[in-house]
Amino acid sequence: MYRFSGYEILIVLAIILVLFGPERIAKYAKEFGKSIAAFLNGLKDRDDYHSEDNPKPQNETMEN
């Protein structure tokens, strides 16, 4: 499998910077950070909901 060297990664990043411009890249990075923060906040809220007051539901099997 082919591995990228440091120079190849820099060339790809330079091409992306030229194509999109620094403003759009900053905007996309900011939105990506917000989405990660919202995801992690949702995980935290789920863990808070399933505390001792609201235990996680157990998988119950039906017995005949």
Secondary structure, 3 states (H helix, E strand, C coil): CCCCCHHHHHHHHHHHHHHHHHHHHHHHHHHHHHHHHHHHHHHHHHHHHCCCCCCCCCCCCCCC
